[in-house]
Amino acid sequence: MSGLPILPHSLGRRGVPALVLLAFIVLFTGAAAQAGAAWSILGPSGGDARAFAEVPGQPNHLYLGTTNGWIYESMDGGASWHHLARPGSGSDMIFDHIVVDSRDHSTIYAAGWRNSGGGLWVSHDGGRSWSESAGMRGQAIHAFVQSQSDPEMLFAGTLEGVFRSTDSGITWKEISPAGSREIHELASLAVDPADPNIIYVGTWHLPWKTTDGGKTWHSIKRGLIVDSDVFSMVIDPERTRTMYLSACSGIYKSEDGGLLFRKIQGIPSSARRTRVLKQDPTNHEIVYAGTTEGLYKTENGGRTFRRMTGPDVIVNDVYVDPRDPKHVLLATDRGGVLTSENGGESFTPSNDGVSGRKVEALLVDRNDPQRMYAGVVNDKSYGGVFFTSDGGRTWRHIGAGLDGLDVFSLAEAKDGTVLAGTSHGIFVLPAVDGSAGAADPPGDAPASAWEPRNTLANTLLKVATEKINGLRVNVEKRVKDPVTDLDARVVALDASGDVWLAATSLGLYSSKDKGATWQGGPVLGAGDYESVAVHDGLMVAARPDGVVESADGGLTWMPMSIPQMLTRIHHVAFSPDGTLWLAAREGVYFTHNQGKVWLWVDRLPLRDIDDLCYDPALRKVLVSSLDSDQIFAIDPKTMKWDWWQTGFNVALILPAGNRLVAASMDDGVVMGPVVTGAGAR
């Protein structure tokens, strides 16, 4: 590899613990990293989409805000998307509001929030570069509007109150009463199209209004159910005293500038959390209501509503094409972007280029690195497992049978059966013709549905009283455990051998009949095992504070000695020669003799290691940490390493032919460039 200078390392030594002989290794770098080669996002497509923004006069040119800090851009009306920028630091910034300046379309405002603050970022070159607004630094912005009649004016609603800029965002001033107990924790904001001094704001409690630019404020709650969070407000651009308001208690309409609201009927109480209201720009009698239980639409100014999607769709924003109002886009939780060409009568996914899945598990087919499985969490019916047969160019959802369960682990058996460890047990995708899902034509996704494999066959010793030769005696009998189902969170699986092994929230379980039955439970009084590894009949499992081993297929377990200074163990893995590798908060350790002597990978510039695995092509141990976007490949013989700057914080990394793939908790599956030297075995 090339592109970065070789980083020298020096000898490092530590004391020897009383229980475990801990030796230390001198490490020097190997070849420098391929830092200049870009890593790319493969998918699967979808995830959480939050907000749309249209370039005025260019309805095909759109921006999309997300929950992982990314802003996407589309040049074809939302048919396809590409990453534009990640303006804020970190991957937890939620961009609920993006505004394109009505005068200068190269100026974009992105207002965001996170659990610990937020801010406003401004671009003057169409999103290529961004700067943070000093006046809004640290403010969690939940509402953001540009005045239509005076574009110099910008308004921001934060947890502290209402802020206004009169110079296009250069300076800001709070216009709500400082420290107000009423006008704070804003969720929505609307400005009269003809008069920027008339401002409506919705709080987590009730709505307020000012007609003098914030000098005085008035409560406008008449007709509303008390303590209603106000999520969205829209003002009719032609009849500016007519406005719609959505709250947790339903949708309301006022025709006198908020003096009196009347509740609109037609939306069930279970869907009252209406996150967004959007008027059709060509027919103001048409209003879309995006709720937590689907999209609703009125075509008569709110007299009646009907639901346009299923109740499982959580709608965050709606875009109606001003040139073609039949073209409607939805920004949704989990499902990403949905598109309609018939005014909302039907929707299809439109996530080409959008990838915000939280991938917790990743599996590469042992015989074909183009075939991969990705297990996701927090996606319910949109989640489960995704499959690609072309190296990530296209993905298919294979969630049938999983019923929306989170997937925390994936494994492949010798016969091609794929196992999924979920929030409620173990499921398998049966192999056909030696390859999972091979019943379909080559390249197609597996056709089979997932099947549960959670039958427990434990037996217990129970004392019973029996009459023998006329005498009543107590005898021990082995009886079936009354617990019959493995209903637990399964966080790690190994199906590489004849005996399958699972680490669960209830303990360790093994199966000798391909998952038909399982035996096991808590080991050494603990059930929080997080990682398992099997090599040549030896089983090893790790929990945060210990490691155990079994040489009899999981029937009995013994504690393994570990370095005393370890405070948090994350993962264990074997290399082909039987060396056991351990990922911990303190770094990478390995042992050649089942814990009698541990060696520390000294001076590795990475700590709190979350995952490691052996790459048979590179003949190196791959190491990653969620706290870093760097990946290291350690040569077990020379203790030299290569490293890559991925640009993504990854949860785990696997070899896929002559490339590396990694699971990200925010950006789906990512892939690196071709690895120099890969393929030699």
N, C-alpha and C positions, 0 to 999 in steps of 0.2 A: 504494500500500500504506500501511498505517497500523499504529499500535500501539507503535512505538518512536521515540525522539527522533532527529533527524538528527544524524549524527556528523560534525563538521567535519574537513577534511583540509588540510594545509599543503604548501607546495612542498618537494620533496625532490630533491637533485641528487647525482650521483656523477661520478667521473672518466671519461674517454673512453679505452677500450682502444686499443691500437696497431693491431690488425687490423680491428676492427669499430667503426664509429661508433655509439655507444650513446646515444640520446636519452632523455629522461625526461619523463613526463607529469604534470601537476598534476591530481589527482583530487579531486572533491568528491562527497559522497554524493548520490544521487538520493532517491527516496522511501524512507521507512523500511521495515523488513522486516515481514512478516506473522508475527511471532514468536508471536503468541497463537493462531494457527490450527494445529490439530494435524495432524501427519503420521501416517498409518496404515500398518500392515503389510498387504500384499496377499497374501503367500504367495510361492511355492507351499508347501503344507502339508508337514509332516514335518520331518526333521532328527534330531538326537540327543536322546533322552529318557533320563533316568537313574534317577529314583526316584519312587515314589508315597508318599503319606501319606493316611490316611483319618481323617476326623473321627469319633471314637468314637461309636457309636450312630447315625451318619448315613452309611451306606455310599455314598450318592449324592454326598456332598460330599467331593471329593478334591483333593489338591494334587499337582503334578508338578514335579520338579526337572530342570534341563537343563544343558547344557554351555556356554551363553552367558550365564549369570548371571540368566536369567529364571526366575521361579516362576509356573506357571500354576494356575488354579483351574477345577474342574468342579463343576457343581451337578446333573448328570444322570448320574452314574456313569461319566463318561469319554466320553459320546457327543459332547460339545462342550466346548471349553476357551476361556478368555480369559486375557489377561495379568493377573497380580495385582500383581507387584512385581519390581524388580531390586534386592535388598537391598544387595549389595556394590558397590563401585566397579568399573567396567570391564565388559567383555563376555567375559572369559575365566574367570570364576568357575564352577566345576563344583559343583552342589549334588547330592551323592550321598545325602544324608540329610535328610529333613524329618520332624519329630515334632510332632504336635498334643498339647498337654498333656491328660492323661487326666481332669484335674479341671476345668480351665478351657479350653474349646474355642476361646476367642478368643486364647489364647496359642499361638504357633507358634515352633518352633525350626528354623532353617535352617543346617545345617553345610556348609561349603564348603571347597574347596581349589583352588589354581592352581599353576602351575609355580614360583611364587615366594611360597609361603605360603598363606594362607587365613584362616578365622575362623568365628565363630558370630554369627548375627544373630537377634534376638528381636523378635517382634511381640506386642503385647497387645491389638490391635484387629482381629484376623482378617486381618492382612496388609496393612492400609492404610498403616501406618507401621512402621518398623523401627529398632532401635538395635543397635549392635555390642557384643558382650560384651568388656569390657576384658581379662578374664582369659584369653581365647582369641585375642586379637588376634595375627595373623600366623601362627597355627598351621594347618597343612594337616590338616584333619580328614577322615579316611577312614572313620571309624566313629563312630556316635552313637546312644545308647540312653537311654530313660527307664525307671527301675525301675517294675515293675508293682506291687510291694508297698509301695514308699515313693516316691510320685511326686515328692517334693522332691529325690530323687537323680537326677542326670544323669551320664552317663559319656561321655567322648570319647576316641577313639583317634587319635593323631596320629603324625607321623613321629618325634616325640621320645619318646612313651610314652603311658601311660594317665593320664587326668585325671578327677577326680570333683568334682561340685558337690553340696553338701547343702542348698543354699538356692535351688533352682530356677534355677541359672545365674548368680546374682549374683557369687559368688566361686568360684574353682577351685583345686584342689590336685592336684599330681602324686602318684599312689599307686603307680606303678611305680618301681623304683630309678632315681634320677637318674643320667643318663649311662650307663644299662645298655647293654651290647653285645648283649644278647639281646632284651629287651622294648622294642623300638622299631620304627619303620616298621610301624605297625599297619595292617591291612587290614580286620579284622572284630572284632566284640565282641558278647558275649551275657551277659545277667545272669539268674541263676536267678529265675523268677517269684515264688518264695516267700521268697527270702533274698537281699537285695541285697549281702551280703558275699561271695557265691559268684559269681565273675566269670571268664568265659572270654575270652581274647583270641587273635586270630590275627595273626601277623606275616608279613613277607615271607620268613620262614625256617621257623618252626614255631609250634604253639599253646602257650599257657601258661594256668595256672589259679591263682586264689587263693580260699581259703575264709575268709579273715579280713579282707576289705576292703582287701587290698593290703599287709598287713604282711609276708606271705611269699608267694612265688610258686613254682610247681612246673611243670616241663616235662611236657606230656602228649603225648608223641610216639610212645608205644608202639603199633606197628601201622601207623604212617605211613611212607611213603617219605621219606627224609631230604631236607632242603632243599625242602620243599613250601610254596609261598606259600599261605596260608590266606585264601580270599576271602570265605567266608560261614559263619556258624554259626547253627543254630536249636536251641532246646531245646523238647522236647515239654511243653506246658503242664500235662498231666495226669501224665505220668511224667517228672519233671524230671531224672532221672538218664539219660534217653535223649536223645541229641542227634545231630545230623547236622553234618558238616563238609565243606566243599568246598575242594579244593586243586588246584594245577596237575597233580598226579598222579592226580586222580580224586575220587570222593565216598566218604566214610567214615561209619560209624555206630558209636556207642558206647552201651552200655546200662548202664554203671557209672560215669557221671559223668566220662568221659574217661580212666579208668585204662587202657582197652584199646580200640583202634579196629580195626574190620575193614573192608576195602575192599569197596564195593558194585560188583558187576559189571553190565554191560549198557550202559555208555556208552563209545563208542570212544575210543581214546587221542587222536585228533585233536581231540576235543571236551572235553578234560579241563579246560580253563580254565572252570570253572563259577563264574560271577560271583555267582550268587544262588541260595539255596535258600529255598523258601516252602512251609509246611505249609498244607493246607486247614484253615480254622478250624473246620469242622464234622466232618471226618473226618481224623483225624491219621495214618491209614495212607496218605493221599494226600500226596505231596510233589512239588513242581515243582522242576526244576533248570534254571536258565537258563544256557546255555553260549555260547561264542563260535561254536558251530556248531549253533544251534537250541535249542528247548525240549524237555526230556525230562520224563517223568511216571512216577511209580510209584504204584500203587494197593494195594500190599501191603507197605508199610513198608520199601521199599528192596530187596526180594528181586529184583525185575525192573524195568527201565525201558524205556520206548519213546519214540521221538522223535515229537513232535507237530507240528513245523514243518519247513520245508526247512532245509538246512545253511547257507544264506546269512543267516539271522536271527541277529544278535548280541543276546543278551538281557541287559539290565542289571538289571531288576527285574520282579517278578511281583506282581500284586494279585489276590486271590481275594475276591469279594464274600461277606461272612459271611451275608447273608440269602439269597443265590442263588449257591452255589458253582460253578454252571455258568458264571457270568459271570466271566471271567478277562481281565485286562489285562496286556499286556507293554510295558515301556519298552525300546526298542531303539535301537541305533546306526542312523543314516540313515533308518530306516523310521518313526521316531517312536513313536506309540502304536498297538498292535494290540489288537483286542478279539475275544473269543470268547464265544458264548452256549451252547456245548455242551461245556464243560469242557476246552477246548483242542483239540478234534478239528479245528477249522478257525478261521482268524483273518481279519479284515478290518481295513484301516486305520481309525483313529478319531482323526484329526488336525484336525478342524474347529476352527480357531482357533490351532493350533500351527504356528509357522513358524520353523524354525531352520536353513534352508538357507544354504549359503555360495554366494551368487550371484556368479559371476566375470564373466559376460557378460549383456548385456541388449539386446534389439532391439525397437523399436516399428515396427509395419507403417506404411509411408509413406502408405498410403491410408486406413487405419482404425486410429486410436490405441487402440481397444478391443482390438486384437489385439497381443499381446506374446509374446515368447519369452525365457525365462530359462535361461541355462546355468549349471550348478552343478558344484562340484568336491567330491572326497572322499566321494562317495555311491555309487560303483560301480554295481551293478545298479539301485539306487534313484535314480540320478542321470541325467546326460545333459542333456536339454532338457525344460523344461515350457512349456506353451502355454496362453494364455487368450484367449478371444474376447469376453469381457464385462468388460474392464477390471480383471481380477484377482479378480472375485467367485468364479470357479471356475477351476481349473487341471487340465490333463491331462498325463500323462507321455508324451512321445514319444521314447523312448529306443531303439526298435527299430533295429538296425543299428549303434549306437554301442558296443555290447558293454561298457557300464559305463565308458567313457572319460571323463576330466575334460574339460569344455568351457570354454575360456578366451576365446573370441571368437565373435561372431555378426555376420553381415552379410546384407543383402538386395540381390539383383541387380535390374536394371531390369525383368526379366520376372517378378519375384516369387519366384524361387528363393532359398531361405534357405541360407546357408553356416554351418557350424560348424567352428571351429578347435579341435582337441582335443590331447590329450597325444601322439597318434600320427597326425597328419595332418589332412587336410581332408575333410569330409563335406558332402553337399548333400541338401536336402529339395526335390525337384523341384517346380516350379510347375505348377499345373493351372488352365487357364482364366485365366491371368494373375495368380493369387494362390496362394501356397504352400498346398497342401492343400485347394484349393477343390473337390476331388472330393466332399467330404462336404457334407451339408446346411449352410446358413448357420449359423454359430455353433459348429459342431462342430470338433474338433481335426483337424489334418492326418492323413490316413489313410496316407500314404506312409511307407515306412521310409527311414532315412538311407542314402545310397549313398556309398562312398569315391570321392574324386577326387584321387588321389595319384600319377598317372603322370608321371614325369619324362621330358622329351624333350630333354635337354641334348646338345650335341655338343661334341667336343673336337678340337683340332688335334693330329694325331699324325704324326710323321716316319716315312716308310716308304721302303724302297729298291726302286726299280723299274728295269727295263731299257728304255732309250729309245734307239732307233737304235744298238743294240749296246753302249750304254754304261750302266753301273750308276750311277744318280744318286739322291740323297735328295730326296724330295718331301714336302710337307705335305698331309695329307688330313684332312678333317673326318669324324670317326667318332662313333658314338653313345656317350654316357657309360655305362659299365657299371652305374652306380647308377641303378636304374629306379623306385624308390619314394620318395616324400616322407614318410619316417617320422621326423617331428620334432614338437616342441611348437609349435603355431601360436597365437601370442598376439595377433595383430591381423590384421584382414581389411578390405579395401575392394573392394566389387563394384559400386560406383555407376556405373562407366563401362563402355566396351566391353572394356577390359583389366582383369582382376582382379589384385589385389595382396595378397600375404601376407607377414607378418613372422614368422619362425620362429627356433627355436634354431640352425638351420643357416645362416640368411641370409635374403635376400629372393627371393621367387619371384613370377613373373607368368604369367598365362594369357590368351591371345587367343581361346580356343575354349571358353569357359564352363567351365573347369576340367577339360576332357578331358585336357589335357596342361599341364605347368608347366615353366618354364625359370628358371634362376637359381642362386643359391648364396651363399657369403660375399661381402660387399661391403666393399671396402677392408680386407680381411683379417679382418672381424668377422662373427659370426653371431648376435649377441645383440640384434637389433633388436626393439623393443617396441611401436612405434606406426607406423601408416601413414596417409596422407591423399592423396586424389586430387582435383584441380580442373582442369577444362578441359585435360586432357592432361598436366598437370604432376603428377608423383608425388613425394612426400616421405616419407621414413622416418627414424625417430629411434631411436637407441640411447642408453644412459645418458650417453655422453660425446661425442655428435656427431649431426649431421643430414646426410643425403645427399638429392640430388634427381636425377630422371630426366625427360627430355623426349621419350624415344623408347620409351615403353611398357615400361620396365624393362630394356631391352637393355644400357644403359650408365648408370653412376651417377657423380655428381660430388659432392665434399664442399661443404656450404654453410657459410659463415662464421656463427659463433655468438658471443654475448657471452663474453668470456674468463672472467668470474667464475662462470660456471655450473659446478656440481659434480655435478649429477644431473638429467638430462632424463627426464621421464616420458611426455609425450604431445604430439602435434601434431594440429592440425585447421585446416581452411580455413573462412573465412566466405565468403558468396556473391560478394563483390567481389574474391576472390583473396587477401585478407590471410591470412597464415599466422600462427597462434597457437601458442605453445609453453608447456607447463606444466613447471615445473622446481622444484627444491628452493628456489630463491631467489625464486620467484613466477611471475608471468605476463608473457610477452614477446610482441611481435608485430612483423611486418615487412610492408611493402607492396611490397617490391622484392627478394624472394627472398634476404634476408639481407644486402643491402648496408648497410642501416640497420635497427637493432633499436630498438624503443621498449619501455620498461618501464612496466608499470602500477603507478605509484608509490602508496605508502601503502595498498595493499590489506591489510586486517587479516587476512591468511591467507597462510601460507607452506607450503612443501613441497606444491605443487599436484600432485595425482595425475591429475586428469582435467579436460578441458574440451571443450565442443562448442558449436556455434552453434544457437540456437533461432530458427527462421525466423518463428515467430508473435510472439515478444517482440522479435525483432531484437536479441538480446543474446547474449553469450557466457556460458555457464553454467560455473561453476568449482567444484570440490570437492576436498577433501583427506581422506584416511583418518584424519588426526590431529585432525579437527574434525567437529562435527555441524552446521556452518554451510555454506550454499550461497550463492554470489554470482552475480549476473547483471549483467554489465558491458555498458553501452551503448557500442559502438565509436565512435560519433560524438561523444558528449559526455564520455565517460570517467566518467560517473556510474554508480553501481551500486545495485541492490536486494539485499537478503539475507534469508535464511530460517534460522530455528533449527529443524532437523528433529528433533532428539532421537536421531538415529542417525548413526554414523560410516559414510559411504557411499563406495563405491569409484568409482562413476561415476553421472552423472545425464543424463537424456534428456527432451526434451519429449514429451508425449503429449496432443495436443489442447490444451485450456486448463489442463492440469495438468502437473506435473513428476513423473517417476518416477525412482527411484534404486535401484541395486544395493547391497545390504549384505552384508558378509562374515559376518554373524551372524544377521540377522533377515529374510533373504529380500529381496523387492522391497518398497519403501516408496513411498507416494504422498503428495504434498502437496495442499493445498486448491486450489480454483480460483484461477488467477493473474489478478489484476486487470490488465486491458489486453491479455490474451492474445487472439489471434484477429485483431488488426490486422496487416496485412501491408504 
